[in-house]
Amino acid sequence: MVYLVYTCAILPTHVNIDHNQVKMEHVGGSKPNYMREYSKQHLIPRIENVDMDLGSSMKYLRFTKRNPDAKAYWHYHPEVELVYIKEGFGNRYVGNHISKFEDGDLIFMGPNVPHFGFEFGIHGVNEQIVVQFKENLVKTSFAIMPELTAINDLVERSKSGLSFYGETRSLVGAELELMEGKSAFDRLMSMLRILQILAQSEEYELLNASGLTLVIQNQDDDRMNQIINYVKHNYENDISLDEISAVANMTVPAFCRYFKKYTKKTFTQFVNEFRIRQAIRLISMGNRSISEIADAVGFNNFSHFNKQFKRVTGQSPSNYKKSMYQLIE
């Protein structure tokens, strides 16, 4: 069972999807209303199953034209991912981070960070290389090989999302292109060299996307699903600990211990973050004021809403709304 402990779908402009391409376009009007026709199912990140290449500890994909299997939806996976876009420009959607890139990009993301496929909305020449591998590839090796200390630290940093530029991007991009025709062993050696280059580079931007990593629990726990579904359908109203404990058929102290164990958050934190997720969705629709949105998602105190919004996103609601509009102009 997969629990979406905290997710936040920051969706791009209105989406047209056909079988061969994914593109972005503006819907008419002075304000963006790009989410109105976007299916509700796209607001919840889907887990992506990644199969490693045969006889390899990683997956290597290279696209020299538009990828018909591009992930035109909010998704995540437990694998670490390195994405190289040789040319073109577009938008990044990584965790709670949204920004533009120009003249290509090199993104390194840690496990379980929700994101859109980087082909989504890209303009210009579309040549892309994606490498995915298990976090344990580094963690397990690091336990017996201290030479991998820098790479291990890099993987930890990648949980916030990293964008590399300059000579680092050019050098790593060239190395990634050369990996295509190599054997599984030679690819592994190349990947270790690439990771070491990234680990030592200072040419990167920290995307601060780590607030949106997802916690995956494999236990088939119907009780947790009941709790999350109750919040999903009642977040607009006050939900007391007595009320939610009754849903879980537990005493309040037992519920608090149980919920903190599974989510690493208090129930109040979880509900507030869930409400902020909904607020972001409503802000991106562009048809309500900030105060109306605060009330709609269950915050009766506007000051408290502003405080919680800034804690989650790093910005005030008004600045967040302004930056989102500027991004798609």
N, C-alpha and C positions, 0 to 999 in steps of 0.2 A: 504494500500500500504506500502511496506517495502522499505526503502531507505538504500542502503549499503553505508553509508557515508564514511567509511574508512575501508577497509579490506585488509588483507595481508595473502595470503595462502602460508605458508611455508610447502611444501609437502615433505613427506618422500621418502624412496627409492622406486623403481619401484613396482607397486602394481599388484598382481594377485588376482582376486576376483572370488570365486565360491559361491555356495549357502550355504555352511556349514562352511566356514572358510575364514578368511582374513589373509594373510601372507605377509611378506616383503622378498624381495630377491634382490641381487645385479645383475645388468646387467653388462655384461663383459666389460673390459677395465680398464684403470688406473684411469680414472676420472668418478665420478658418473653421469649417464645420466638418472636418475630415473623418469624424468617427460615427456620423449618423447612420451610415449604411454598412459600417463594419460589424461583422457578426460578433455576438457576445462571446462566442467560444474563443475568439482571438484575444480576449482580455485575460485569459488564464494561461500561463505558460504551460506548454506541453513538454513532457520529457522526451528527449530524442534518444533512440537506441543507436549506439555507435559500435559497429563491428570492426575490429582491427583487421588490417590486411593479412592475408594468409601467411603464416610463418613469421609474423612481425608483431612487435609490441606497440605499434602505432598505425594510424590510418593517414594515408597521403592522397590528397585529391588535387588535381589541377584542371582548371577550366580556362580555355582560350576563347570561349564565346559564352553567351548567356546560358546559365545553368538552368535547365528546365525543372530541376529538383530543388531549386533555391528555397530556403526556409522562409516563406513569406508569412511568418507568424512568430509570435513570442514563444521561445523555446529555451530549453536548458538541458544539460547533460553532465554527468559526473566527471567527464574527461576534461583535461586542460586543452585549450585550443589556441593555435597560432594561425592568424589569417594575414596573408600578404595580398594586397591589391596593387598591381603594378602601376596602373594609370587610372584616370577618371576621378570624379568628385561626387560626393553625396553626403549622407548623414550617418552618424553612429548612434545606435540605440543599445547601450550596454548597462544593465542594471538600472539605476535611476539617473544615468548620465545620457545626455542628448547633446550632440554637437556636430559641426560640419568637418569634413576632411576634404582636402584638395590635392591633386596630383598624386593620387595613390595613398596607401595607408599600410601600417603594420601593427596589428593589434594582438596582444597576448592576454588571454582571459583564463582565470582559474576555474576550478570545478564548480558546477551548479550556479553559475552566474547567468540569469536570464538575458536573452538578447534576440534581436532580429538578425536574420541572415544578412551579411554585408553586401550582397548583391541587391538587396532591397533598396530601390530608389537610386541606384548608381547611374551616373551619366558619363558618357565618353566610352573609351575602349574598356572592355571588361575582361581582364585577364587576372585570374585569382588562384591562389594556392592556399589550401587549408591542411594543417597537420593537427591531429588529435592524438592524445595519449593519456593513459591513466596516471593520476597523481602519484600512485604507488610506485611507478617506474622510477621516479626520483626519490621518494621518501624511503623506500626499501633499500635502494642502492646507497643512499646517504648514510644509512645506519652502519654500513660496513666500509664505506669509502669517503673519508673526510675531504677528499679532493672535490667532492660535489657540494661543498658547503655553500658556495656562491650561487649555484644553480638552485639549491633548496630554498635559499632566501628569495630568489627570483620568483619561484612558484608561489611562495607565501604572499609576495607583493602583488602577484597577478590576480589574487582574489579581489582586488579593487579595480582591476582592469588597467592595462598599460598600453599606451600608444607610442610607438618609436618613430623617430624621424631622422633626417640628416644622413650622414655616412652610415650609421647603423642600419637604417632601413635599406639603403642601397646594397650594402655588403650582405646582409641577411637575405634579401630578396634574390640576389645572385646565387647564393648557396642553396636556397630553396628550389630554384629552377634546375640546378644541377642534380638535385636528388631524384628527379623523375626517372631516370634510366638506371638507377643503382640497385644493387641487391639489398635485401632486408638488412644485412649486417652493415653494409656501407652507409645505408640510410641512417641507421642508429648512430654510427660514428659522426655523420654529418650533423645530426640533430643535437648531439652533445656539444659539438663545436658551436652551433648556432645558439644554444642555450647559454653557453659560456660567454659568447659575445654580448648577448642581451644582458646577462648578469653583471657584466663589467661596464656596460654603457651608461652614460649619464644623459643621453639624448632620448629622453622619454617624458611623457606626460602621464601623471597618475589620474585616472578617470574617477576615482572615488565611488565605485559602483558596488562596494562590498556590502552595503546595507540591504541588498536585495538578493543575496545568495539564498538558496532554498535548502531546507533541511529535509533529508529523505529518511524515512523510517520504513523498514521492510516488514515490520509486524502488521498483521492484518487486524487492525484495531478499530472496530466499529464505534467504540466509544469516542475516540478522537474525531472520527468523521461526523458523528452526531453533534459534537461541540462546534466544529468548524461550520457545519451547515446551519446551525442555530444562529451563529454570529452573522453568517452570510445573509440570512433572511430577517435579522432583527437589529442590525448595526445602527439603524437610524434612531433607535430608542435606547434609553438607559438599560443596561443589562447588569443586574446586581450579581454578586458572587453567590448569594443564596439561590437566585434563579438559575444560573448556569450550572451550579453544583447539583441542583435537582435534575437538570437535563442529563447530567452524567451519572446520576444515581449515586452520589458520593456526598460525604460531609464537606463543609467548606475547607477545613485544613487539609483533608486528604486530596481534594480537587486541586488546591493550590500547589501542593507538592507534585502531583501527577502532571499538571499542565506545564509547570516549570521544567520538569525532567524532559518532556518531549520537545518543547519549543524553545527552551533556553530563555524564555521571556515570562514575565508575569502576565496574567490574563488581561489586565488593564493596558499594558503595553501592546499586546496583540490586537486588542480591539481598536485602540487609537491608531495603530499603523494600518489596520484594515480600512478604517475610515479615511485616512489620508490617501490611501490607494484609490478609493472611490472619488475623493476630492480631485485628485489629479485627472481622473477620467472625465469628470464634469468640467474641469477647467479647459481641457483640450477640446471639448465640444464648442466652447466659445459663446454659449447663449445664456449664461447666468452670471450674476455678480458674485464676487468672492463671499460676501456676507450670506447670500442665498445658498451658496454651495456649502458653507460651514454648517448652516442650519439643516440642510438636506441630508448631510452625512452623519448627523447626530451630535454635533458640537453646539451646545447651548451657550457657551461662553466664547465670544469671538477672539478674545485675547488668548485663551487657552488653545484655540484652533491654530492661531498664528504661531504660537510657541511650538506646538507639536509638528506642524508642517515644516517649520525651519529645522527642527531636530531631525526629521526624516530626510528631507531633500537638500538641506544646506541653504535654502533660500526662503524668503517670505513668499506667501501665495501670489502677491501682486508682481514681484520680481520674476517669479517662476513663469507666470502667465505672459509677461512681457518678453522674456527670453525665448519662450516657445513660439510666439508669434514672429519674432525677429528671425528665428531659425528658418522658417518656411517661406519667408518673403522672397 
